[in-house]
Amino acid sequence: MVQVLTRVTGGLCVSANGWTAFPSQYPDMKKRKKERGAVLHLVFNEFRNDSRVEKTCDSLSVAGFSVRVLAFGGVGLPAKEKRDGWEVIRCGSGRRLWALVALSWRFLTSVNGFHLVHCHDLEPLPLAVIGKLIRGGRMKIVYDAHELETEKMAARGSRKIIYKVMERALMPFVDELITVGERIADWYAKKYSRRKPRVVMNSPRLHNPKKSEALRKRIGISLETRLFLYLGALSPGRSVEAMLDAFSGCEDRVLVLMGSGGTSREGNRLEALVRERASCEANVFFLEPVPGSKVVEYASSADGGLCLIEDECLSYRYCLPNKLFEYGMAGTSVVVSDLPELREVVERYGCGVICSELTADGIRMAVDEWLVADVRTMGVRARLMAEERCWEKQEKALGDLYRRLIPKVRLET
């Protein structure tokens, strides 16, 4: 019985006194010294591939913080994982409910060992607030809204109501709020009558990738063929079906979709559709996602990058996708949807074409416009855009925020 409970909860066992931390698996969690600058990142997922959280942890570790990530356990994932200067602890396995129970217990039994909890998205925030109350308010909370949390696609119906009530009730306990874009920051400031949140864009680190032909070699097309790349989730609100129809029958251009449908029913449907179209159309290709470290290299193989987010919710309307910066870092110009943040970037830098209508005809017209534009100049400007918004500049804002919350820790940023 003890072995079963230990496996399910990710390192908990039962004693005569009730639940206790499993000492042999994580001996340092409860014995952890209360050192200045200990930070815990809470994520309610299996932490398989989250570039924003990884970059944040890297930056804070280099700056001198002791950093841990607490995540759900998953099939094939280690319970404890050492990264470069920080570590990941995964709790529970199997059903999400058991993983949530295990993670919550792990957090609440070790909360005294941390000075600050960094919540990624809204879902972990209630747990962080409980921890803060246990600490008598002495623990700081950073709420990192990766989207406009109460207005995203997943927040529909009763869930939307719950999210709104929860966020409003918990916001007074938040010491600092971070968002990924200016318009989302403005929205939060107005909604909750608080100081404008710090903006930390989800951009890649500055590096100089050589122009690669990896993508062309992989799918077997010539240098003369114009290659357009879509990176990201195959999910609703991304114009996936419209892109497929827009490229159908066009012999002078190729569409490569690199991503996955995830675990949702609609995502699986879209991935199946993409696979089907790729199998029967000569100029459409589907590729599995590549590791984050390889994304910019593959993007540099493309002539143009597609970022065609639909105006399906307020979070999408105000979005500033990390794929935009990844295309830019690769020196690849873009075709983007006509949303405020995307339009502002493209018009300011002249790094692409704006698609005014997200239909097959509208996308085809935008690509036609791209084909007759000065592509080389747009690529240079895309690179400039990415350089000016690279992660090295974002982490300075992050360092300023942590410096204010934990002033005794000196940050070398």
Sequence and secondary structure as in RCSB ss.txt:
>XXXX:A:sequence
MVQVLTRVTGGLCVSANGWTAFPSQYPDMKKRKKERGAVLHLVFNEFRNDSRVEKTCDSLSVAGFSVRVLAFGGV
GLPAKEKRDGWEVIRCGSGRRLWALVALSWRFLTSVNGFHLVHCHDLEPLPLAVIGKLIRGGRMKIVYDAHELET
EKMAARGSRKIIYKVMERALMPFVDELITVGERIADWYAKKYSRRKPRVVMNSPRLHNPKKSEALRKRIGISLET
RLFLYLGALSPGRSVEAMLDAFSGCEDRVLVLMGSGGTSREGNRLEALVRERASCEANVFFLEPVPGSKVVEYAS
SADGGLCLIEDECLSYRYCLPNKLFEYGMAGTSVVVSDLPELREVVERYGCGVICSELTADGIRMAVDEWLVADV
RTMGVRARLMAEERCWEKQEKALGDLYRRLIPKVRLET
>XXXX:A:secstr
 HHHHHHHHTSEEEETTEEEE TTT HHHHH    TTEEEEE SS  SS HHHHHHHHHHHHTT EEEEEEE  T
T  SEEE SS EEEEE  SSHHHHHHHHHHHHHTTGGG SEEEEESSTTHHHHHHHHHHTTT SEEEEEESS GG
GSTT  HHHHHHHHHHHHHHGGG SEEEESSHHHHHHHHHHHT    EE              HHHHHHT  TTS
EEEEEES   TTS HHHHHHHHTT TTEEEEEE   TTSHHHHHHHHHHHHHHHH TTEEEE    HHHHHHHHT
T SEEEE    SSHHHHT   HHHHHHHHTT EEEEES HHHHHHHHHHT EEEES  SHHHHHHHHHHHHTS H
HHHHHHHHHHHHHT HHHHHHHHHHHHHHHSTTS    
